[in-house]
Amino acid sequence: MTEIPGTMSAAVFHGGRDIRVETVPVPRPGPGEVLVRVRAAGICGSDVLAFRGLGPWQHSAEAPGRDGHELAGEVAALGDGVTGLAVGQRVAVEPKHLISCGTCPRCVAGRTHLCARRGYVGDRHVTSQGFAEYDVCPAERAHPLPDHVSAEAGAILDCYACGVHTLHLVDVPTGGVAVVLGAGTMGLTMGQVARAGGLRVVLTGTTRESLDLALKAGAADEVALVGADDPAAIVDRLTGGRGADLVVDAVAIPQVTLQQSVELIAPGGTVCVLGVHPTPPRLDPHLAYVKEVAVRWSNSYGSHQGRSEYAMALELVAGGRVAADPLITHRHPLDRILDAFAAADEKDASLAMKVMVQP
């Protein structure tokens, strides 16, 4: 067995674009925990918002912190009492910020992501810290990866689980038409999950390259380039003019996409907001009223009918029903994490989809 070092390299976030790779102690697994050697850690859209100084997830020079909740690797050490996992086993890590109390009414109902104690162990708030060589997680949050599933695919199971949860929030008949606004990773994974669920998907984006990738990766039946194509005309053609059965706002542009969602949805249909609006969005309440639109907000994931939505996402990837690997377009070592964040922040220029940090 490879000896575990005493220190490691880890990215420390000092606020906004101030990210430093520092030497820190390697964490040690406690009872019921495992130490994971990180092989891939994805940059989430929420990470990019913080990089831009937006959104609620902020570190600062006064209170620096560590991040990285999309990660996979292999088990490096086992804490006391851990069974069912072995050193060297490849695993994907379900993020620690979704730990819940397990006993409140929301947890009992499977809505663990809405637990008032979400992300707390005792009085300590915890989060996965995958932008590092090692991270510790509870053993039950380390999901074994089949040999044919790459670590990078395992690292973006969090994105697929959000898509799985979104579909569980709505009631759309098989064969229905869904519009996904946004051709980033969340949009493409959402499109793949929707198509795996039997829906026809129209996906919008701002570059031909991202839309070409959406078609290649099976994330859409048809695509629309913002500023050039008319998604409403495509939806009208597919639905005989009635409008989309579901619109998912996966990009969350405050002055644009929620309003566009209401315009595209059929009367009585459902809009689901999957992206994170950094500021209050624009919405014409009269149009929403006339159409009697249901607007749902999709926040992470939990379980559905007693089954983990993260585990369902792994089943989709392992079963070949969605294609994760084509979405990985950029890879950077940990010591170039600033380059990785710059690529993720400037997607149109870098032509990046999912950017991976490889500690």
SEFISE-326312 format. One record per residue (C-alpha): x, y, z; residue number from 0. Coordinates in Angstrom, 3 decimals, always signed. Layout:
BEGIN
+----------+----------+----------+-----+
!       xx !       yy !       zz !   k !
+----------+----------+----------+-----+
!        X !        Y !        Z ! NUM !
...
+----------+----------+----------+-----+
// end
This chain:
BEGIN
+----------+----------+----------+-----+
!       xx !       yy !       zz !   k !
+----------+----------+----------+-----+
!   +0.000 !   +0.000 !   +0.000 !   0 !
!   +1.289 !   +3.446 !   -0.877 !   1 !
!   +2.231 !   +5.427 !   +2.220 !   2 !
!   +0.074 !   +8.487 !   +2.834 !   3 !
!   +2.199 !  +11.656 !   +3.006 !   4 !
!   +1.879 !  +14.148 !   +5.821 !   5 !
!   +1.253 !  +17.155 !   +3.569 !   6 !
!   -0.308 !  +17.813 !   +0.193 !   7 !
!   -0.976 !  +20.561 !   -2.313 !   8 !
!   -4.421 !  +22.160 !   -2.183 !   9 !
!   -6.106 !  +25.187 !   -3.721 !  10 !
!   -7.036 !  +27.806 !   -1.137 !  11 !
!   -9.593 !  +30.444 !   -2.148 !  12 !
!   -8.917 !  +33.896 !   -0.719 !  13 !
!  -11.865 !  +35.572 !   -2.461 !  14 !
!  -12.737 !  +36.111 !   -6.124 !  15 !
!   -9.821 !  +35.429 !   -8.428 !  16 !
!   -7.284 !  +35.070 !   -5.622 !  17 !
!   -6.671 !  +31.332 !   -5.680 !  18 !
!   -3.396 !  +30.004 !   -4.281 !  19 !
!   -1.971 !  +26.479 !   -4.291 !  20 !
!   -0.650 !  +25.943 !   -0.788 !  21 !
!   +0.854 !  +23.114 !   +1.252 !  22 !
!   -1.580 !  +21.815 !   +3.867 !  23 !
!   -1.834 !  +18.688 !   +6.043 !  24 !
!   -3.340 !  +15.591 !   +4.474 !  25 !
!   -6.657 !  +14.937 !   +6.247 !  26 !
!   -7.014 !  +11.681 !   +8.148 !  27 !
!  -10.215 !   +9.633 !   +7.947 !  28 !
!  -12.129 !   +9.292 !  +11.172 !  29 !
!  -14.506 !   +6.459 !  +12.070 !  30 !
!  -16.842 !   +5.731 !   +9.182 !  31 !
!  -14.823 !   +7.854 !   +6.741 !  32 !
!  -12.499 !   +7.199 !   +3.820 !  33 !
!   -9.551 !   +9.146 !   +2.454 !  34 !
!   -9.819 !   +9.639 !   -1.315 !  35 !
!   -6.876 !  +10.305 !   -3.601 !  36 !
!   -8.440 !  +12.832 !   -5.971 !  37 !
!   -7.951 !  +12.098 !   -9.670 !  38 !
!  -10.471 !  +14.535 !  -11.167 !  39 !
!  -12.309 !  +17.555 !   -9.798 !  40 !
!  -14.736 !  +19.518 !  -11.953 !  41 !
!  -15.248 !  +23.273 !  -11.850 !  42 !
!  -18.944 !  +23.882 !  -11.180 !  43 !
!  -20.897 !  +26.905 !  -12.347 !  44 !
!  -21.245 !  +27.897 !   -8.691 !  45 !
!  -17.445 !  +27.911 !   -8.429 !  46 !
!  -17.292 !  +30.236 !  -11.430 !  47 !
!  -19.839 !  +32.590 !   -9.849 !  48 !
!  -17.632 !  +32.868 !   -6.768 !  49 !
!  -14.603 !  +33.412 !   -9.028 !  50 !
!  -16.478 !  +36.376 !  -10.520 !  51 !
!  -17.359 !  +37.685 !   -7.071 !  52 !
!  -21.039 !  +36.791 !   -7.541 !  53 !
!  -23.465 !  +34.425 !   -5.905 !  54 !
!  -23.736 !  +33.376 !   -2.253 !  55 !
!  -20.670 !  +31.112 !   -2.121 !  56 !
!  -17.855 !  +33.447 !   -1.217 !  57 !
!  -14.503 !  +33.217 !   +0.491 !  58 !
!  -12.458 !  +36.243 !   +1.458 !  59 !
!   -8.964 !  +37.315 !   +2.426 !  60 !
!  -10.171 !  +37.333 !   +6.039 !  61 !
!  -11.790 !  +33.901 !   +5.795 !  62 !
!  -10.114 !  +31.851 !   +3.036 !  63 !
!  -11.467 !  +28.404 !   +2.324 !  64 !
!  -11.256 !  +25.343 !   +0.107 !  65 !
!  -13.677 !  +24.014 !   -2.485 !  66 !
!  -14.271 !  +21.342 !   -5.104 !  67 !
!  -17.500 !  +19.351 !   -4.767 !  68 !
!  -17.360 !  +17.487 !   -8.098 !  69 !
!  -14.711 !  +14.834 !   -7.540 !  70 !
!  -13.675 !  +11.255 !   -8.035 !  71 !
!  -10.573 !   +9.209 !   -7.364 !  72 !
!   -9.610 !   +6.103 !   -5.465 !  73 !
!   -9.750 !   +5.095 !   -1.824 !  74 !
!   -6.387 !   +5.752 !   -0.181 !  75 !
!   -7.207 !   +4.805 !   +3.423 !  76 !
!  -10.134 !   +3.546 !   +5.483 !  77 !
!  -11.290 !   +4.888 !   +8.816 !  78 !
!  -12.332 !   +2.597 !  +11.648 !  79 !
!  -15.473 !   +0.587 !  +11.034 !  80 !
!  -15.617 !   +1.060 !   +7.262 !  81 !
!  -16.779 !   -2.004 !   +5.360 !  82 !
!  -17.728 !   -2.564 !   +1.732 !  83 !
!  -14.863 !   -0.459 !   +0.351 !  84 !
!  -11.218 !   -1.312 !   -0.244 !  85 !
!   -8.017 !   +0.661 !   -0.551 !  86 !
!   -7.377 !   +1.283 !   -4.241 !  87 !
!  -11.062 !   +1.094 !   -5.183 !  88 !
!  -12.204 !   +3.769 !   -7.635 !  89 !
!  -15.027 !   +5.950 !   -6.334 !  90 !
!  -17.092 !   +9.030 !   -7.091 !  91 !
!  -17.781 !  +11.268 !   -4.105 !  92 !
!  -21.267 !  +12.576 !   -3.372 !  93 !
!  -20.671 !  +16.136 !   -2.106 !  94 !
!  -20.432 !  +16.630 !   +1.638 !  95 !
!  -22.378 !  +19.891 !   +1.562 !  96 !
!  -25.482 !  +17.746 !   +0.979 !  97 !
!  -25.088 !  +15.817 !   +4.228 !  98 !
!  -28.352 !  +16.057 !   +6.165 !  99 !
!  -29.672 !  +15.187 !   +9.599 ! 100 !
!  -31.666 !  +12.216 !   +8.288 ! 101 !
!  -34.466 !  +12.582 !  +10.827 ! 102 !
!  -36.390 !  +15.817 !  +10.135 ! 103 !
!  -39.656 !  +15.715 !   +8.137 ! 104 !
!  -37.906 !  +16.834 !   +4.943 ! 105 !
!  -35.241 !  +14.146 !   +5.266 ! 106 !
!  -37.842 !  +11.459 !   +5.992 ! 107 !
!  -39.669 !  +12.575 !   +2.825 ! 108 !
!  -36.472 !  +12.159 !   +0.781 ! 109 !
!  -35.889 !  +15.907 !   +0.454 ! 110 !
!  -32.586 !  +15.745 !   +2.277 ! 111 !
!  -31.252 !  +18.640 !   +0.193 ! 112 !
!  -33.781 !  +20.919 !   +1.944 ! 113 !
!  -32.763 !  +19.887 !   +5.455 ! 114 !
!  -32.219 !  +22.849 !   +7.791 ! 115 !
!  -29.036 !  +21.094 !   +8.933 ! 116 !
!  -27.785 !  +20.472 !   +5.399 ! 117 !
!  -24.016 !  +20.447 !   +5.309 ! 118 !
!  -23.597 !  +20.269 !   +9.098 ! 119 !
!  -21.887 !  +17.603 !  +11.156 ! 120 !
!  -22.567 !  +18.621 !  +14.717 ! 121 !
!  -21.928 !  +22.352 !  +14.835 ! 122 !
!  -19.391 !  +22.254 !  +12.000 ! 123 !
!  -20.288 !  +23.092 !   +8.403 ! 124 !
!  -18.558 !  +20.746 !   +5.976 ! 125 !
!  -17.961 !  +20.759 !   +2.245 ! 126 !
!  -16.027 !  +18.599 !   -0.163 ! 127 !
!  -12.572 !  +19.943 !   -0.949 ! 128 !
!  -11.656 !  +18.202 !   -4.177 ! 129 !
!   -9.274 !  +20.858 !   -5.483 ! 130 !
!   -6.538 !  +19.068 !   -3.583 ! 131 !
!   -4.547 !  +15.864 !   -3.735 ! 132 !
!   -6.664 !  +14.182 !   -1.056 ! 133 !
!  -10.072 !  +14.644 !   +0.525 ! 134 !
!  -12.030 !  +12.846 !   +3.245 ! 135 !
!  -15.674 !  +11.825 !   +2.965 ! 136 !
!  -18.159 !   +9.610 !   +4.809 ! 137 !
!  -17.902 !   +6.077 !   +3.477 ! 138 !
!  -21.550 !   +6.034 !   +2.392 ! 139 !
!  -20.861 !   +9.006 !   +0.104 ! 140 !
!  -18.089 !   +7.163 !   -1.766 ! 141 !
!  -19.816 !   +5.397 !   -4.675 ! 142 !
!  -17.820 !   +2.621 !   -6.384 ! 143 !
!  -17.217 !   +3.248 !  -10.076 ! 144 !
!  -17.412 !   +0.409 !  -12.617 ! 145 !
!  -14.174 !   -0.151 !  -14.514 ! 146 !
!  -15.584 !   +1.334 !  -17.717 ! 147 !
!  -16.612 !   +4.639 !  -16.078 ! 148 !
!  -13.785 !   +7.174 !  -16.049 ! 149 !
!  -12.874 !   +9.244 !  -12.998 ! 150 !
!  -13.840 !  +12.357 !  -14.967 ! 151 !
!  -17.293 !  +10.950 !  -15.675 ! 152 !
!  -17.577 !  +10.110 !  -11.987 ! 153 !
!  -16.635 !  +13.669 !  -11.091 ! 154 !
!  -19.637 !  +15.135 !  -12.922 ! 155 !
!  -22.246 !  +12.783 !  -11.497 ! 156 !
!  -23.310 !  +15.762 !   -9.380 ! 157 !
!  -24.417 !  +17.531 !  -12.590 ! 158 !
!  -26.379 !  +14.508 !  -13.786 ! 159 !
!  -28.010 !  +14.091 !  -10.373 ! 160 !
!  -29.299 !  +17.675 !  -10.613 ! 161 !
!  -30.877 !  +16.769 !  -13.956 ! 162 !
!  -32.413 !  +13.608 !  -12.520 ! 163 !
!  -33.907 !  +15.648 !   -9.669 ! 164 !
!  -35.273 !  +18.263 !  -12.062 ! 165 !
!  -37.206 !  +15.620 !  -14.011 ! 166 !
!  -38.620 !  +14.259 !  -10.772 ! 167 !
!  -40.036 !  +17.707 !   -9.951 ! 168 !
!  -42.199 !  +17.853 !  -13.073 ! 169 !
!  -44.850 !  +15.744 !  -14.747 ! 170 !
!  -44.143 !  +15.636 !  -18.474 ! 171 !
!  -45.482 !  +12.807 !  -20.632 ! 172 !
!  -43.102 !  +10.598 !  -22.578 ! 173 !
!  -42.621 !  +12.132 !  -26.006 ! 174 !
!  -43.215 !  +15.634 !  -24.684 ! 175 !
!  -41.097 !  +18.568 !  -25.793 ! 176 !
!  -38.611 !  +20.119 !  -23.392 ! 177 !
!  -36.601 !  +23.271 !  -24.020 ! 178 !
!  -33.289 !  +23.587 !  -22.210 ! 179 !
!  -31.934 !  +27.131 !  -22.094 ! 180 !
!  -28.159 !  +27.084 !  -21.861 ! 181 !
!  -25.510 !  +24.970 !  -23.530 ! 182 !
!  -23.103 !  +24.701 !  -20.611 ! 183 !
!  -22.463 !  +21.524 !  -18.670 ! 184 !
!  -25.726 !  +21.791 !  -16.716 ! 185 !
!  -27.659 !  +22.353 !  -19.928 ! 186 !
!  -26.065 !  +19.431 !  -21.745 ! 187 !
!  -26.358 !  +17.011 !  -18.842 ! 188 !
!  -29.980 !  +18.122 !  -18.377 ! 189 !
!  -30.627 !  +17.552 !  -22.067 ! 190 !
!  -29.114 !  +14.083 !  -21.941 ! 191 !
!  -31.154 !  +13.127 !  -18.874 ! 192 !
!  -34.357 !  +14.478 !  -20.434 ! 193 !
!  -33.791 !  +12.512 !  -23.627 ! 194 !
!  -32.994 !   +9.385 !  -21.582 ! 195 !
!  -36.368 !  +10.003 !  -19.918 ! 196 !
!  -38.164 !   +9.929 !  -23.262 ! 197 !
!  -38.490 !  +13.655 !  -23.994 ! 198 !
!  -37.681 !  +15.521 !  -27.193 ! 199 !
!  -35.213 !  +18.286 !  -26.400 ! 200 !
!  -34.609 !  +21.675 !  -27.992 ! 201 !
!  -31.431 !  +23.216 !  -26.561 ! 202 !
!  -30.304 !  +26.821 !  -26.922 ! 203 !
!  -26.769 !  +28.198 !  -26.693 ! 204 !
!  -24.530 !  +31.096 !  -27.658 ! 205 !
!  -21.929 !  +29.277 !  -29.780 ! 206 !
!  -22.186 !  +26.869 !  -32.665 ! 207 !
!  -19.400 !  +24.807 !  -31.076 ! 208 !
!  -21.385 !  +24.163 !  -27.902 ! 209 !
!  -24.491 !  +23.299 !  -29.892 ! 210 !
!  -22.540 !  +20.950 !  -32.146 ! 211 !
!  -21.261 !  +19.224 !  -29.018 ! 212 !
!  -24.815 !  +19.005 !  -27.682 ! 213 !
!  -25.917 !  +17.145 !  -30.793 ! 214 !
!  -22.825 !  +14.936 !  -30.840 ! 215 !
!  -23.230 !  +14.036 !  -27.158 ! 216 !
!  -26.937 !  +13.268 !  -27.494 ! 217 !
!  -28.072 !  +16.204 !  -25.381 ! 218 !
!  -30.591 !  +17.558 !  -27.911 ! 219 !
!  -32.811 !  +16.625 !  -30.824 ! 220 !
!  -32.632 !  +20.162 !  -32.189 ! 221 !
!  -30.618 !  +23.243 !  -31.270 ! 222 !
!  -31.040 !  +27.006 !  -31.580 ! 223 !
!  -28.228 !  +29.561 !  -31.689 ! 224 !
!  -29.055 !  +32.648 !  -29.630 ! 225 !
!  -29.362 !  +35.664 !  -31.914 ! 226 !
!  -29.612 !  +33.611 !  -35.105 ! 227 !
!  -32.269 !  +30.922 !  -34.656 ! 228 !
!  -35.768 !  +31.212 !  -33.249 ! 229 !
!  -36.408 !  +28.567 !  -30.576 ! 230 !
!  -40.111 !  +29.487 !  -30.506 ! 231 !
!  -40.448 !  +28.560 !  -34.180 ! 232 !
!  -38.784 !  +25.198 !  -33.529 ! 233 !
!  -41.072 !  +24.528 !  -30.576 ! 234 !
!  -44.148 !  +25.532 !  -32.580 ! 235 !
!  -43.150 !  +23.141 !  -35.364 ! 236 !
!  -42.607 !  +20.258 !  -32.921 ! 237 !
!  -45.769 !  +20.891 !  -30.911 ! 238 !
!  -48.209 !  +22.137 !  -33.517 ! 239 !
!  -48.096 !  +25.598 !  -31.953 ! 240 !
!  -49.116 !  +24.691 !  -28.416 ! 241 !
!  -45.745 !  +25.452 !  -26.778 ! 242 !
!  -43.215 !  +23.406 !  -24.829 ! 243 !
!  -44.330 !  +20.967 !  -22.139 ! 244 !
!  -41.274 !  +21.826 !  -20.024 ! 245 !
!  -38.703 !  +24.616 !  -20.103 ! 246 !
!  -35.552 !  +24.295 !  -17.993 ! 247 !
!  -33.603 !  +27.472 !  -17.321 ! 248 !
!  -30.122 !  +25.996 !  -17.008 ! 249 !
!  -28.170 !  +29.218 !  -17.513 ! 250 !
!  -30.002 !  +31.761 !  -15.316 ! 251 !
!  -29.359 !  +35.083 !  -17.027 ! 252 !
!  -31.394 !  +37.374 !  -14.747 ! 253 !
!  -32.807 !  +39.770 !  -17.358 ! 254 !
!  -33.416 !  +37.134 !  -20.009 ! 255 !
!  -33.985 !  +33.463 !  -19.377 ! 256 !
!  -36.825 !  +33.207 !  -16.862 ! 257 !
!  -38.918 !  +35.553 !  -18.987 ! 258 !
!  -38.002 !  +33.589 !  -22.119 ! 259 !
!  -39.002 !  +30.380 !  -20.340 ! 260 !
!  -42.498 !  +31.715 !  -19.663 ! 261 !
!  -42.800 !  +32.829 !  -23.280 ! 262 !
!  -41.876 !  +29.356 !  -24.582 ! 263 !
!  -43.959 !  +27.246 !  -22.218 ! 264 !
!  -47.386 !  +25.938 !  -23.153 ! 265 !
!  -50.384 !  +27.098 !  -21.096 ! 266 !
!  -50.468 !  +24.980 !  -17.978 ! 267 !
!  -46.862 !  +23.856 !  -18.487 ! 268 !
!  -43.957 !  +23.904 !  -16.072 ! 269 !
!  -40.829 !  +26.035 !  -16.006 ! 270 !
!  -38.007 !  +24.667 !  -13.876 ! 271 !
!  -35.119 !  +26.923 !  -12.857 ! 272 !
!  -31.970 !  +24.814 !  -12.617 ! 273 !
!  -29.370 !  +27.560 !  -12.960 ! 274 !
!  -28.479 !  +29.935 !  -10.127 ! 275 !
!  -29.646 !  +33.514 !  -10.684 ! 276 !
!  -27.025 !  +35.793 !   -9.080 ! 277 !
!  -29.523 !  +38.677 !   -8.958 ! 278 !
!  -33.358 !  +38.775 !   -9.048 ! 279 !
!  -34.635 !  +37.698 !  -12.486 ! 280 !
!  -37.042 !  +39.589 !  -14.738 ! 281 !
!  -40.484 !  +38.064 !  -15.147 ! 282 !
!  -43.763 !  +39.361 !  -16.600 ! 283 !
!  -46.250 !  +38.105 !  -13.987 ! 284 !
!  -49.234 !  +38.834 !  -16.228 ! 285 !
!  -48.035 !  +36.431 !  -18.930 ! 286 !
!  -47.289 !  +33.791 !  -16.302 ! 287 !
!  -50.771 !  +34.357 !  -14.881 ! 288 !
!  -52.528 !  +34.147 !  -18.244 ! 289 !
!  -50.756 !  +30.868 !  -19.025 ! 290 !
!  -51.143 !  +29.611 !  -15.449 ! 291 !
!  -47.491 !  +28.615 !  -15.523 ! 292 !
!  -46.006 !  +26.522 !  -12.746 ! 293 !
!  -42.490 !  +27.711 !  -11.893 ! 294 !
!  -40.353 !  +25.234 !   -9.955 ! 295 !
!  -36.843 !  +25.781 !   -8.589 ! 296 !
!  -34.477 !  +22.825 !   -8.712 ! 297 !
!  -31.957 !  +22.873 !   -5.871 ! 298 !
!  -29.432 !  +20.020 !   -5.912 ! 299 !
!  -30.974 !  +16.578 !   -5.307 ! 300 !
!  -31.967 !  +14.046 !   -2.681 ! 301 !
!  -33.880 !  +10.827 !   -3.172 ! 302 !
!  -36.953 !   +9.782 !   -5.132 ! 303 !
!  -39.250 !   +6.963 !   -4.089 ! 304 !
!  -36.613 !   +5.825 !   -1.643 ! 305 !
!  -33.723 !   +5.802 !   -4.106 ! 306 !
!  -30.742 !   +8.157 !   -4.176 ! 307 !
!  -30.838 !  +10.494 !   -7.157 ! 308 !
!  -27.025 !  +10.532 !   -7.180 ! 309 !
!  -27.043 !   +6.734 !   -7.477 ! 310 !
!  -29.607 !   +7.033 !  -10.274 ! 311 !
!  -27.233 !   +9.380 !  -12.097 ! 312 !
!  -24.442 !   +6.828 !  -11.761 ! 313 !
!  -26.760 !   +4.182 !  -13.216 ! 314 !
!  -27.464 !   +6.408 !  -16.237 ! 315 !
!  -23.742 !   +6.940 !  -16.860 ! 316 !
!  -22.721 !   +3.330 !  -16.200 ! 317 !
!  -25.550 !   +2.047 !  -18.395 ! 318 !
!  -24.484 !   +4.195 !  -21.347 ! 319 !
!  -27.792 !   +6.071 !  -21.398 ! 320 !
!  -25.939 !   +9.400 !  -21.156 ! 321 !
!  -22.472 !  +10.247 !  -22.470 ! 322 !
!  -20.340 !  +12.038 !  -19.880 ! 323 !
!  -16.840 !  +11.837 !  -21.338 ! 324 !
!  -17.491 !  +13.980 !  -24.469 ! 325 !
!  -18.388 !  +16.878 !  -22.161 ! 326 !
!  -14.870 !  +16.997 !  -20.676 ! 327 !
!  -13.062 !  +19.480 !  -22.899 ! 328 !
!  -10.302 !  +20.992 !  -20.739 ! 329 !
!   -7.886 !  +19.488 !  -18.214 ! 330 !
!   -5.388 !  +21.307 !  -16.014 ! 331 !
!   -3.066 !  +20.164 !  -13.232 ! 332 !
!   -3.655 !  +21.590 !   -9.781 ! 333 !
!   -0.766 !  +24.027 !  -10.052 ! 334 !
!   -2.550 !  +25.622 !  -13.037 ! 335 !
!   -5.933 !  +25.946 !  -11.376 ! 336 !
!   -6.108 !  +29.642 !  -12.245 ! 337 !
!   -5.858 !  +28.713 !  -15.923 ! 338 !
!   -8.611 !  +26.164 !  -15.365 ! 339 !
!  -10.900 !  +28.760 !  -13.801 ! 340 !
!  -10.124 !  +31.269 !  -16.550 ! 341 !
!  -11.143 !  +28.705 !  -19.181 ! 342 !
!  -14.360 !  +27.929 !  -17.296 ! 343 !
!  -15.095 !  +31.643 !  -16.864 ! 344 !
!  -14.582 !  +32.521 !  -20.529 ! 345 !
!  -16.363 !  +29.611 !  -22.175 ! 346 !
!  -17.132 !  +31.346 !  -25.454 ! 347 !
!  -13.467 !  +32.240 !  -25.974 ! 348 !
!  -11.959 !  +29.037 !  -24.630 ! 349 !
!  -14.663 !  +26.765 !  -26.139 ! 350 !
!  -14.725 !  +25.008 !  -22.792 ! 351 !
!  -17.528 !  +22.774 !  -21.607 ! 352 !
!  -16.555 !  +20.959 !  -18.413 ! 353 !
!  -13.121 !  +21.927 !  -17.107 ! 354 !
!  -11.327 !  +19.383 !  -14.936 ! 355 !
!   -8.593 !  +19.939 !  -12.386 ! 356 !
!   -6.359 !  +16.884 !  -12.046 ! 357 !
!   -4.549 !  +16.947 !   -8.713 ! 358 !
+----------+----------+----------+-----+
// end
